Amino acid sequence: MTSRTLAGAALAIALALSACGEAQDPQLRKETLRFTEQQTDNFGFLDNAPRTKIGEEGPESLSNGDQITFSSDLLDAGSKDVGGLDISCAVTRPGGFDTSQQQCTGTATLSDGTLTLARGGRVFGGASATGAILGGSGAYAGASGEFTESEERDGRTPYTFRIWLPED
């Protein structure tokens, strides 16, 4: 290509880009919600082959394709029930309950809307972990962000939701 051709191509690209206009950065506001998850007896387990023994604490081992579902209550700082979690997990790497890996999706339902959640890896290992907020409805429409589960104490797990919401 000649320098004249290159200059013409560069000018055409510059004109095309300027015609697109500038994209404005979306205006987001951050909201942080804190809850404590209180376990319930709402627990389901679908045992994919090879089958496992169910002990007092649940399945002794998990195999690829096993599914675990559960729901729990969300409590505010005053221990008032303000919503719930509904979670479904599929085992993706076999192992013991604390060492296997899962892919989990769920919904946090609150009085003013819902948050759609996802988390993968060693979900039932007992340590603190972070997952993604994929979306929401109601007051949380257009939400993104992350949530953190802290280590469980006395059947309760602290949750922090760091949510980015579009400005009106």
N, C-alpha and C positions, 0 to 999 in steps of 0.2 A: 504494500500500500504506500502511496505517496503521502507526504506530510499534509498536502492539501486535502486528501481524502480523509486522513485521520482527524484533521481539524474540523472538517464538516461533520464527521460522525460524532465527535465530542460535542459540537454545538447542538446537534439534533438530540443527543441524550440529555444535555443540560436543559433544553427547551421542554422536552417531554417530562422531565422530573419537576420542573417549575410549574408545569400545567397541572400537576397532581395536587398542588397546594401543600401546606404544612399540616401534618397530623398533629392534633392537639393531644397533649398528655391527658389521660382521663384523671379526673379529680376523685381521689379516694379518701375515705376517712377510716381510721382504725378504731375498732371496738374490741375490748377485752372482756370476756365473760368467764367467771369462775364458778365451778360447781363441784359437788362431791357426788360421785356415783355410789349408790347403795345397791348392793347385790339383791336380787330376788331369787325365787326358786324357778324362774322361767328359763329353762335350759333344755336344748335339744341336741342330740348327737346322731348323725347318720354314719354308720360304720361301713366303710368300703372294704372289700377284701384286701389283705388278710384281716380277719376279725380280731378284736382285742378284748381283753377282760375289762370290765367296768368295776373300778374300785370305789371306795368311799369318797374319794376326791375326784372321781370322774374316770375317763379312759386312761389305762395304764400306758398305752402307746398309741400313736396316730400314724396312719398310712396315707399315702398320696390319694387324694380324692375324698377323704373323710370330710364331713361338714359339721360345724358347730354353730348353733344359733342360740342367742340369749337376749334377754331384755333386762334392763335395770332402771332404777329411778335416779333422777338428777335432783339433788338437794341444794338449796341456796345456803348462804352463810348462817342463817338461823335454823337450819335443818328442815325447812319447809320443802315439800315435794313440789318442784316447779317444772318438771318435764320428765322425759325418758329417753333412753338409748335403746335402739333395736339394731342388733348386729348379726351378720352372717359371715362366717369364715370358712374358707376352703383350704384344706391342708395341701401345700405344694411341695414340701420336703418332709419325709417321714422322720419320726423319732419319738422321744418321750414327750409328755405333755409340755414340759418346760423347754425342750430343745428342738422340737419340730418347728417348721415355718408355715405360716398361713398368709393368705391374701384375704383381708376383711373389708367389707363395706357396711355402711350403716347410716342411720338417721338419728340425729338428736332432735327431738320434738320439744319445742318450747311454746309458751302461750301465744307468742307473737310470730311464730314461723318455725321453719325447720332448717337444719344444716345437714348437707350430705357429706359423709366422711369416708376416708379410705386409709388403710394402714396395712403394711406388709412386713414380713420378716418374722422374728420370734415374738409373736404377739402375747403368748401366755407365760413368758419368762419371769414376770414379777418385777422387772426393773422399769424405770421411767422410759418412756418412748414418745416419739412424735409421729403424727400422721397429717394428712392433707385434708383441708376443707375444699371440696370440689364445687360447691354451689349451695343454694338455699332457696327458700320461698318465704313469702310474707315479708316481714321486716328484714329478712336476710337475702332477698332476691339479688342475684348477681354477686353473691359472696365468694370470696376466696380466702385462703389463709392456711393456718395450721393449728393443730391442737396438740396438747401435751398431756399425757397421763403420768402422774407421779406414782411412786410405789404405794401399793395397797397397805392399809393399816386397819385392822379390826373390821374387815369386810367392806371397807370404804376406800375409794380411789379418788384423789383430787384430780380434776380436769381443768385446764386453762385453754380457752378458745381465743386465738388472736385472729380477728376477722378483718378483712379489708372489704369495704362496701363502697359502691359508687355513690358519689354525691348526687343529690337530686337536681 
